[in-house]
Amino acid sequence: MRTRRVVVAGGGLAAVRVTEFLRRRGFDGAVVVLGDEPHLPYDRPPLSKDVLTGKSRPQDVTFKDGQAFADLDVELRTGCAVLGLDPVRGVVETVAGRVPYDDLVVCTGARPRPVPWQTPPEGVLVLRTVDDAVAIRAELERRPTVVVAGAGFVGAEVASSARALGLDVTVVEVQPTPLARAVGPLVAAAFVSMHRANGTDLRCGVAVAEVLGRERVEAVRLTDGSVLPCDLLVAGLGVVPNVEWLAGSGLRVDDGVVCDGQLCAGPSNVHAAGDVARWTDPRTGRSARGQQWMVAVEQARHVANRLTGGAPAPFTTGRYFWTHQYGHHFQFAGDAGAREVRVLCGALEADEFVVGYGDGGRLVGVLAKNRSAAFVRAKTAMDRGVAWDDVHATVLG
C-alpha cells in the first residue's frame, strides 16, 4: 500500500530528473508531475542551436515519450499550470483543480525577463520554450536581418545559429565585453573576436533604447543614437524565476525560492530544485540560483536522496556549463573570478585552447575550446586540489 505522494511542480529538466532519481532509489509511492506547457518535457539547450538551424525537430528534444513516464509509474499532467500553494493543507492549486501532496518539489523554473520597450505585434521574440524556438525558426526561414539584444549564452547561440543560416546578424550588448562575469575579461575578449571573425556585427557598451515599426519591427535605435534596420529582434535579457504562484504560501521568496542547505524551502516536506531554487553554497557562502543544466541535475539528485531517507548533507556542486557557438565547443568548470588566469595550451585566437584560473595557489577553474580530453584532465585535477604550479603538466600530460 502506498503511503506517500510526491508532487513535482514544473515540467523541466529538474522535474524529470527528480522522478528518475526517486525511482532509482527505490521510492514506490505515487509521483505526479505538473507541467504548465502542453508538450512532453524537453531539453532546452538544443533549442538555440539545432532546433533553430533545422537540424532537429521540436519532437527530437523531448526527454522521453509518454510511455516512458508510464513505465516509470509517473503521472505526467501536461498543460497543468500551478496557481497557488497551501502548505498547511498540503495542496497545490492548479488550473485543473487541487492536487494534494505529502512531499512537494518546486521546479517551476524561470521565464525570459520582460523587454523594456514598446514593441510592434510582430518580429520581436524571446527564446525559452520549444514554442519560442518554433516561432524564431519560422522567422529565420523568411531570411530576415537579425538583431539580438544581449550577448549572454542564449543570445550568442541564437546569433551563431542565424549566421550558420547565412543571415546578417548584429548583437547588441550593454556590457563592455560579453560573458565577462562568466569567463573573465581575458577569455571574454576571445569571444568578441570570435563573433566578429564569423561575420557577426557585435556592438558592446550600448543597448536597445527603442524598437521602431508599427505592425512589425523595422529597426532598433540604440542608446548611442545609431539605428539598426532589422526584420527580427530576439531579446536575450536574462530570466526571472517563476515564483508568483507562491504568493501567500508562507514560503520565502527572494529572486527565487529561498532554501536552506538541504534545498528545503521552509516546511520540511517542501523542497526546490532547478532555476527557481536559491540556496547558500557552503563552499562560498554566497546565495545564488544555479541556472545551469548540471546544477539542476545535481539538485534533483540531492532532493530525491533526501526524500528517500538519504543522510542529511548540505547541497554543494561545482559550477559547470558548456556552449556551442560558430562550430566551436566550449566547456567551463569552477570559478572565473580567480586572481590569476593562464593559457595552459593553445592560444586564445586559435581554434583550440585551455585556460586555467588560479587562486590561493590552487587551480580553481578551467575553460576549454574544442579540447574535451584536456578539459576532463584539468577538471579532475582541479577537483583533487592540484597546485597552480603543477597545472601545465596535468593538462599536457
C-alpha positions as CSV (number, residue, x, y, z in Angstrom):
1,M,0.0,0.0,0.0
2,R,1.4,3.4,-1.0
3,T,1.7,5.8,1.9
4,R,3.4,8.8,0.3
5,R,2.7,11.0,-2.7
6,V,5.4,13.3,-4.2
7,V,4.1,16.1,-6.4
8,V,6.6,17.9,-8.6
9,A,5.5,21.4,-9.6
10,G,7.1,22.1,-13.0
11,G,7.9,20.0,-16.1
12,G,11.5,20.8,-17.0
13,L,14.9,19.2,-16.5
14,A,14.9,19.3,-12.7
15,A,11.4,17.9,-12.5
16,V,12.2,15.0,-14.8
17,R,15.4,14.1,-13.1
18,V,13.7,14.2,-9.6
19,T,11.3,11.5,-10.8
20,E,14.1,9.3,-12.3
21,F,16.2,9.6,-9.2
22,L,13.3,8.8,-6.9
23,R,12.6,5.6,-8.8
24,R,16.3,4.6,-8.9
25,R,16.4,5.0,-5.1
26,G,13.5,2.6,-4.8
27,F,10.7,5.0,-4.0
28,D,7.5,3.2,-4.7
29,G,5.0,5.9,-3.8
30,A,2.9,8.0,-6.2
31,V,4.7,10.6,-8.2
32,V,2.8,13.3,-10.0
33,V,4.4,15.9,-12.4
34,L,2.5,19.2,-13.0
35,G,3.9,20.7,-16.2
36,D,2.5,24.0,-17.4
37,E,3.3,23.5,-21.1
38,P,1.2,21.3,-23.4
39,H,4.3,19.4,-24.5
40,L,6.1,16.4,-23.1
41,P,9.1,17.6,-21.1
42,Y,12.1,18.5,-23.3
43,D,15.7,19.6,-23.1
44,R,16.3,23.3,-23.5
45,P,19.9,23.6,-24.7
46,P,19.2,22.3,-28.2
47,L,16.5,25.0,-28.8
48,S,19.0,27.8,-29.5
49,K,21.2,25.6,-31.7
50,D,19.8,22.5,-33.6
51,V,16.2,23.5,-33.5
52,L,16.9,27.0,-34.8
53,T,19.1,25.7,-37.6
54,G,16.6,23.0,-38.5
55,K,19.0,20.1,-37.7
56,S,16.5,18.9,-35.1
57,R,12.7,18.9,-35.0
58,P,10.9,20.0,-31.8
59,Q,9.9,16.4,-31.0
60,D,13.5,15.4,-31.2
61,V,14.5,17.2,-28.0
62,T,11.9,15.6,-25.6
63,F,13.5,13.7,-22.7
64,K,11.2,10.7,-23.2
65,D,7.8,9.8,-24.6
66,G,4.6,9.3,-22.6
67,Q,5.1,5.6,-22.4
68,A,8.4,6.0,-20.7
69,F,6.8,8.1,-18.0
70,A,4.1,5.4,-17.6
71,D,6.9,2.8,-17.4
72,L,8.4,4.8,-14.5
73,D,4.9,4.9,-12.9
74,V,4.9,8.7,-13.1
75,E,1.7,10.5,-13.6
76,L,2.5,13.3,-16.0
77,R,0.0,16.1,-16.3
78,T,0.8,18.5,-19.2
79,G,-0.9,21.8,-19.6
80,C,-1.5,21.9,-15.8
81,A,-0.1,25.2,-14.6
82,V,0.2,25.7,-10.9
83,L,-1.6,28.7,-9.4
84,G,-1.1,28.5,-5.6
85,L,0.1,26.6,-2.7
86,D,-1.4,25.8,0.7
87,P,1.4,24.1,2.7
88,V,-0.7,23.8,5.8
89,R,-3.2,21.5,4.0
90,G,-0.6,20.1,1.7
91,V,-2.4,21.2,-1.5
92,V,-1.2,22.7,-4.8
93,E,-3.8,24.7,-6.7
94,T,-3.7,24.2,-10.5
95,V,-5.7,25.3,-13.5
96,A,-7.3,21.8,-13.3
97,G,-8.1,21.8,-9.6
98,R,-6.4,20.9,-6.3
99,V,-3.6,18.4,-6.1
100,P,-2.8,17.0,-2.6
101,Y,0.8,16.0,-1.7
102,D,2.8,14.5,1.1
103,D,6.0,15.9,-0.3
104,L,6.3,18.8,-2.8
105,V,9.3,19.6,-5.1
106,V,9.2,23.1,-6.6
107,C,10.7,23.0,-10.1
108,T,8.8,25.8,-11.8
109,G,12.0,27.3,-13.4
110,A,12.3,30.7,-14.9
111,R,11.0,32.8,-17.8
112,P,12.5,35.5,-20.0
113,R,12.9,38.9,-18.5
114,P,10.2,41.2,-20.0
115,V,11.5,43.5,-22.7
116,P,11.7,47.1,-21.6
117,W,10.5,48.6,-24.8
118,Q,7.1,49.2,-26.5
119,T,7.1,46.7,-29.4
120,P,5.0,46.1,-32.5
121,P,2.9,43.0,-32.8
122,E,5.3,41.0,-34.9
123,G,9.1,40.4,-35.2
124,V,10.1,40.8,-31.5
125,L,10.7,37.4,-29.9
126,V,12.3,35.7,-26.9
127,L,13.7,32.2,-26.5
128,R,12.9,29.9,-23.6
129,T,10.3,27.3,-24.7
130,V,10.0,25.0,-27.6
131,D,7.2,27.1,-28.9
132,D,9.5,30.1,-28.8
133,A,12.1,28.2,-30.8
134,V,9.5,27.2,-33.4
135,A,8.4,30.8,-33.8
136,I,12.0,32.0,-34.2
137,R,12.8,29.2,-36.7
138,A,9.8,30.3,-38.8
139,E,11.1,33.9,-38.8
140,L,14.6,32.8,-39.8
141,E,13.1,31.0,-42.8
142,R,12.0,34.4,-44.1
143,R,15.7,35.4,-44.4
144,P,15.4,38.4,-42.1
145,T,18.1,40.9,-41.0
146,V,18.5,39.9,-37.3
147,V,19.3,41.9,-34.2
148,V,20.0,40.1,-31.0
149,A,19.7,42.1,-27.8
150,G,22.0,40.5,-25.2
151,A,25.3,38.6,-25.8
152,G,24.8,36.0,-23.0
153,F,24.8,32.4,-23.8
154,V,21.4,32.3,-25.3
155,G,21.9,35.5,-27.3
156,A,25.3,34.3,-28.6
157,E,23.9,30.9,-29.6
158,V,21.0,32.5,-31.4
159,A,23.4,34.7,-33.3
160,S,25.6,31.8,-34.1
161,S,22.6,29.8,-35.5
162,A,21.4,32.7,-37.6
163,R,24.9,33.2,-39.0
164,A,25.0,29.4,-39.8
165,L,21.9,30.1,-41.9
166,G,23.8,32.9,-43.8
167,L,21.8,35.7,-42.2
168,D,23.0,39.2,-41.4
169,V,23.2,39.5,-37.6
170,T,24.0,42.3,-35.2
171,V,24.4,41.6,-31.5
172,V,23.9,44.4,-29.0
173,E,25.4,44.0,-25.6
174,V,25.2,46.6,-22.8
175,Q,28.4,45.4,-21.1
176,P,31.9,46.3,-22.4
177,T,32.5,42.7,-23.3
178,P,30.1,39.7,-23.4
179,L,30.3,36.9,-20.8
180,A,33.0,38.8,-18.7
181,R,31.3,37.6,-15.5
182,A,31.0,34.1,-16.7
183,V,34.5,33.5,-18.1
184,G,36.6,36.5,-17.0
185,P,37.7,39.5,-19.1
186,L,40.7,37.8,-20.8
187,V,38.6,35.0,-22.3
188,A,35.6,37.3,-22.9
189,A,37.8,39.2,-25.4
190,A,38.3,36.0,-27.3
191,F,34.5,35.7,-27.6
192,V,34.4,39.2,-29.0
193,S,37.0,38.2,-31.7
194,M,35.1,35.0,-32.5
195,H,31.8,36.8,-33.1
196,R,33.4,39.3,-35.4
197,A,35.5,36.7,-37.2
198,N,32.3,34.9,-38.0
199,G,30.7,37.9,-39.5
200,T,28.5,39.0,-36.6
201,D,28.4,42.7,-36.0
202,L,28.9,43.0,-32.2
203,R,28.1,46.3,-30.6
204,C,29.3,46.5,-27.0
205,G,28.6,49.2,-24.4
206,V,25.3,50.1,-25.9
207,A,21.7,48.8,-25.5
208,V,18.5,48.9,-27.5
209,A,16.7,52.1,-26.5
210,E,13.7,51.9,-28.8
211,V,12.0,49.5,-31.2
212,L,10.8,51.1,-34.4
213,G,7.9,49.9,-36.6
214,R,4.1,50.0,-36.4
215,E,2.9,46.5,-37.4
216,R,6.3,44.8,-37.4
217,V,9.8,45.7,-36.2
218,E,11.6,47.7,-38.9
219,A,14.6,48.9,-36.9
220,V,16.0,49.5,-33.4
221,R,17.5,52.7,-32.0
222,L,20.5,52.2,-29.7
223,T,21.4,54.2,-26.7
224,D,24.2,55.9,-28.7
225,G,21.6,57.2,-31.2
226,S,22.5,54.8,-34.0
227,V,19.7,53.0,-35.9
228,L,19.9,49.4,-37.0
229,P,17.4,48.2,-39.6
230,C,16.1,44.7,-38.9
231,D,13.2,42.4,-39.6
232,L,13.7,40.3,-36.5
233,L,14.7,41.2,-32.9
234,V,15.4,38.4,-30.5
235,A,15.7,39.6,-26.9
236,G,18.1,37.7,-24.5
237,L,18.0,39.8,-21.5
238,G,18.1,37.2,-18.8
239,V,15.4,35.4,-16.9
240,V,13.2,35.8,-13.8
241,P,12.2,32.9,-11.6
242,N,8.6,31.6,-11.7
243,V,7.5,32.3,-8.1
244,E,4.4,34.4,-8.3
245,W,2.2,31.3,-7.7
246,L,3.7,31.0,-4.2
247,A,2.4,34.4,-3.0
248,G,0.6,33.9,0.3
249,S,2.1,30.5,0.9
250,G,4.5,31.5,3.6
251,L,7.5,30.3,1.6
252,R,10.3,32.8,1.5
253,V,10.7,34.2,-2.0
254,D,13.7,36.5,-3.0
255,D,14.7,36.2,-6.6
256,G,13.7,32.5,-6.4
257,V,12.5,30.1,-3.7
258,V,14.9,30.6,-0.7
259,C,16.1,27.2,0.5
260,D,18.3,26.0,3.3
261,G,21.4,24.0,2.7
262,Q,19.3,20.8,2.2
263,L,17.3,22.6,-0.5
264,C,14.3,22.6,1.9
265,A,12.1,25.6,1.2
266,G,10.7,26.1,4.7
267,P,8.3,23.3,5.6
268,S,10.2,20.0,5.9
269,N,8.2,18.4,3.1
270,V,8.7,21.2,0.6
271,H,12.0,21.3,-1.5
272,A,13.1,23.1,-4.6
273,A,15.4,22.4,-7.5
274,G,16.5,23.9,-10.8
275,D,16.4,27.5,-11.9
276,V,13.8,28.6,-9.3
277,A,15.9,27.4,-6.3
278,R,18.0,29.9,-4.3
279,W,20.4,28.4,-1.8
280,T,23.6,29.4,0.0
281,D,26.6,27.4,-1.2
282,P,28.5,26.3,1.8
283,R,31.8,26.5,-0.1
284,T,31.5,30.1,-1.0
285,G,28.9,31.4,1.5
286,R,27.1,33.1,-1.4
287,S,23.4,32.9,-2.0
288,A,22.6,32.2,-5.6
289,R,20.4,30.4,-8.1
290,G,22.3,27.8,-10.1
291,Q,20.8,28.5,-13.6
292,Q,22.9,25.7,-15.1
293,W,22.0,22.3,-16.6
294,M,24.3,20.3,-14.4
295,V,23.3,22.2,-11.2
296,A,19.6,21.3,-11.9
297,V,20.5,17.7,-12.3
298,E,22.6,17.6,-9.1
299,Q,19.9,19.4,-7.1
300,A,17.3,16.9,-8.4
301,R,19.6,14.1,-7.2
302,H,20.0,15.7,-3.8
303,V,16.3,16.2,-3.3
304,A,15.5,12.7,-4.3
305,N,18.1,11.4,-1.9
306,R,16.5,13.4,0.9
307,L,13.0,12.2,0.1
308,T,14.2,8.6,0.2
309,G,15.9,8.8,3.6
310,G,19.4,9.7,2.5
311,A,21.8,11.1,5.1
312,P,21.5,14.8,5.7
313,A,24.2,16.8,3.9
314,P,24.4,20.3,2.6
315,F,24.0,20.6,-1.1
316,T,27.1,21.8,-2.9
317,T,28.1,21.5,-6.5
318,G,30.8,22.8,-8.8
319,R,29.9,25.4,-11.4
320,Y,29.8,23.8,-14.9
321,F,28.4,24.8,-18.2
322,W,29.0,24.4,-21.9
323,T,28.1,26.3,-25.0
324,H,28.4,25.7,-28.7
325,Q,29.0,28.8,-30.9
326,Y,30.1,29.1,-34.5
327,G,31.0,25.5,-34.7
328,H,33.2,25.6,-31.5
329,H,32.5,23.7,-28.3
330,F,33.3,25.4,-25.0
331,Q,33.3,23.8,-21.6
332,F,33.8,25.6,-18.3
333,A,34.0,24.4,-14.7
334,G,34.9,26.2,-11.5
335,D,35.3,29.9,-10.6
336,A,36.2,32.5,-13.3
337,G,36.6,35.2,-10.7
338,A,40.1,34.0,-9.8
339,R,43.1,36.2,-9.3
340,E,45.3,34.5,-12.0
341,V,44.4,33.4,-15.5
342,R,46.7,31.5,-17.6
343,V,46.5,30.0,-21.1
344,L,47.6,26.4,-20.5
345,C,47.7,25.2,-24.1
346,G,46.8,26.6,-27.5
347,A,46.1,30.3,-28.0
348,L,43.0,32.4,-27.4
349,E,42.9,33.4,-31.1
350,A,43.2,29.7,-32.2
351,D,40.6,27.0,-32.7
352,E,41.7,25.1,-29.6
353,F,42.8,26.3,-26.2
354,V,42.6,25.5,-22.5
355,V,42.6,28.3,-19.9
356,G,43.2,27.8,-16.2
357,Y,42.0,30.1,-13.4
358,G,44.2,30.1,-10.2
359,D,43.6,31.4,-6.7
360,G,45.3,30.7,-3.4
361,G,47.9,28.5,-5.1
362,R,45.3,26.2,-6.5
363,L,43.6,25.6,-9.8
364,V,40.0,26.8,-9.2
365,G,38.6,27.0,-12.7
366,V,39.2,25.7,-16.3
367,L,37.8,26.6,-19.7
368,A,38.4,24.7,-22.9
369,K,37.7,25.3,-26.5
370,N,37.5,22.2,-28.6
371,R,39.7,20.3,-26.1
372,S,37.4,18.0,-24.3
373,A,40.0,15.5,-23.2
374,A,42.3,18.2,-21.8
375,F,39.3,19.7,-20.1
376,V,38.4,16.5,-18.3
377,R,42.0,16.1,-17.1
378,A,42.2,19.7,-15.9
379,K,38.8,19.4,-14.1
380,T,39.8,16.2,-12.5
381,A,43.0,17.8,-11.3
382,M,41.0,20.8,-10.0
383,D,38.6,18.6,-8.1
384,R,41.7,16.9,-6.5
385,G,43.1,20.3,-5.4
386,V,46.1,20.4,-7.7
387,A,48.6,23.1,-7.1
388,W,48.6,26.1,-9.5
389,D,52.3,25.5,-10.3
390,D,51.6,21.9,-11.4
391,V,48.7,22.7,-13.8
392,H,50.7,22.7,-17.0
393,A,51.9,19.2,-16.5
394,T,48.5,18.0,-15.6
395,V,46.8,19.4,-18.7
396,L,49.5,18.5,-21.1
397,G,50.3,15.1,-19.6
